[in-house]
Amino acid sequence: MPEILLHYIWQRSLFACMQQHTTDGLPVEILSVGEHNRDAGPDFSHAQVRIGHQVWVGNVEIHVRASDWRRHRHHQDPAYNNVVLHVVRDNDEPTYNARGEKIPQCVLRYPDPQDYLSQMIVHAQQMDTAWSTIPCHPSLLLDPSLLTQGWRDALLWQRMQCRQRAIMQLLDITKQNWNEAFYITLAHNFGFHTNSMPFEAMALQTPLIYLQKHRNSLFQVTAMLLGQSGLLTEQSVRSDEQKALLSEYRFLQKKFGLQPIDAVMWKRARMRPQNAPERRIRQLAQLLCQSEWLFSEMIHAHSMDKMRELLCLQPDDSDTRVLSPSAIGKRSVDILLINTLLPYRYAYALAHHDEQAAQEVLEWMQRIPAEDNSIIRQWRLIGQQVRSAADTQALIHLYQHYCQNQQCINCEVGKLVFLQ
């Protein structure tokens, strides 16, 4: 049974007709299932449950097997100390939080047939999300052409204009230093949404000029960034390489007067190994070592292939003190192109009144494969074709700036649907 099915049953209160009890025999009444947490931490927050005669307000964690609690190391994570109920299908062991306190546990009872639920869950969950946030979905389902290519082109232009304004604001902060601003944005996007903020904070705390002074040593740049992330400490080191990196960081920290960010900013839950913070930091370190003037090379690249090459990590065996990071995946390269390189190329072109170069960026967006994320999946569910990054960026902008904000009166589709 997939865990997502238990999530769906809980979120939709499909258990309401069944009596629930803790594994210790106390009656359980769910007053509120809480809010679904799609980020790190417990599955549902702000839930309200009555266990026996006591009402509890807090988080709910859901697993297929109770032992998954320990397998996922929640018993060592203080973020799970305020879980008031552990909901499971199989009760194979008791669970305890990081304080050693026993967590109330409930084997969820719900009506069959399970097969029917399993078949319906994904489609129902996705459609509920799409329909609740895109007001004109019935009309678009009947006639997808209401969202015209002309409106998509305008939305892509609007999104690039928003990116350009954000870059201009960052340039004000960096005193018009394009290299520094580009480095901060690149670091931000190396967080791939989940860890964007700690990556950006790490970059702000680690000026590019310090890294450039040591760019001939991957070992030193890696040590500086890992140390500044707060993830490299006396308590965290496990290998001889990590010990050497920490020792080097302490030297560099004293040399530049560096202050690391708080390690609690980093998120790891539901994260694939290739997105682990330490791995991404090592990739960023090598990318900065490969090119002293990455921003300049990006601006002067004459083709998309050349821009992709800039993000390809080259084998570096010059210093055996540090392990070379794995390559950046093709999909990750595309995301960095869409969110960093092309917006900066666009902003730089506009700053230098080069309309042709700015238009070229919009055309290059059409040559990058379409993104795949929760917003784009919603648009696909209601019949919209998504062929390239130009489409995905336009649809993301439409969703974030019109649909979510209920700005239908300013949307070309909304005018057709609601004002006629």
Secondary structure, DSSP 8 states (H G I E B T S, - for coil): --HHHHHHHHHTTTTTTS-EEBTTS-EEEEEE--EE--SSS-SEEEEEEEETTEEEEEEEEEEEETTHHHHTTGGG-GGGTTEEEEEEEE--S--B-TTS-B--EEE----S-HHHHHHHHHHHHHHHHHHHH-TTHHHHHH-GGGS-HHHHHHHHHHHHHHHHHHHHHHHHHTTS-HHHHHHHHHHHHHTTTTTHHHHHHHHHHS-HHHHHHTTT-HHHHHHHHHHHTT---TTT--SHHHHHHHHHHHHHHHHHT-----GGG---TT--GGG-HHHHHHHHHHHHHH-TTHHHHHHT--SHHHHHHHTS-----S-TTS-------HHHHHHHIIIIIHHHHHHHHHHTT-HHHHHHHHHHHTTS----SHHHHHHHHTT----SHHHHHHHHHHIIIIITTT-GGGSHHHHHHH--
